[in-house]
Amino acid sequence: MANTPQSKKRARQNEKRFEVNKARRSRIRTYLRKVEEAIASGDKDAAVAALRAAQPELMRGVTKGVFHKNTASRKVSRLASRVKSLG
C-alpha cells in the first residue's frame, strides 16, 4: 500500500497508464486479428490491406512503450511472409 504522497501519486499514474496501455494493446490485437482472419480466408487482397493497416499500429505501440521494437518487427515479418505465401 502506498503511504507517502509521492508513492500515492505514482500509484495513481500507474493505474492511468495501465488503462491507456491496455486499450492500445487491445486495439493492436484487433488489427492483428483482422490480418489473421484474412489469411485464414485465403483472400490475398484483404490480407495485404489488413497488414498495411496493422503495421503502423504495431509500430505506434513500440513508440508508446507497449511493445518492444524487436517483438513488433518479428510480428510484422512473420505476418508479411504468411501474406506473401498466399496464392
N, C-alpha and C positions, 0 to 999 in steps of 0.2 A: 504494500500500500504506500502510495506517495505521501510524504509528510511535509517536506519543505515546499515553499511556494514555487521554487524552480522545478522541482520534480512533479508537482501537480500540473504545472503548465506543460511540461514535456509529455505527461500522460495525455492531456487534452489534445496536444498537437499530434501525438502518435495515433490517437483514435481517428482524428480527421483525415490524416494521411492514409491510414489503413482503408477507410471508406473510399477515398479517391482512387487508390491503387486497385482496390477490389473491383470498382466499376470499370477501370481501364483494362484490367486483366480479362474481365468478362467480355468486354467489347472486342478485344483482340481474339479471344477464343471463338466468338461468334463469326468473325471474318474467316478464321482458320476452318471452322466447321463448314462454312459455305464452300470453301475450296475442296474440302474432303468430299462433300456431297456431290459436287460437280465431277470430281474424279471418279467417284463410285458410279455415277450415272453414265460415264463414258463420253460426256459432252465436252469436247476439247475447247470449243469457243467459250463456253460458260466457265470452264476451269481456268482458262487464260485470263478472262475478265476478273474472276474472283481473286486470282493470285495477284493481279495488278492492283486490286483494291486492298488486299491484305498486306502487301509488302510495306507500304508507308505506315500502316497502323502498327505493325510489328516494330519497325524502326523507331517510331514515335515512343513506343513502350520502352525502348532502350534509352532514349534521351531523357525520359521521365523517371528512369531508375526502376522500372517494373521488371524488366528482363535484363540479363547480361547480354552484351553485344554478340558474343560467340553463340549463345543459345538461339538468339533471333536469326543470326546468319545461317546456322545449321538448319533451323526450321524452314527458312526460305529456300535454301539449297535443296533440301530433300523434297519439298513440295514442287519446286521448279522441275526437278528431274522426273518426278512422277507425272507432272502435266506434260512434259516433253515426250514421255514414252507413250502417251495416249495416241491411238490411231487417228 
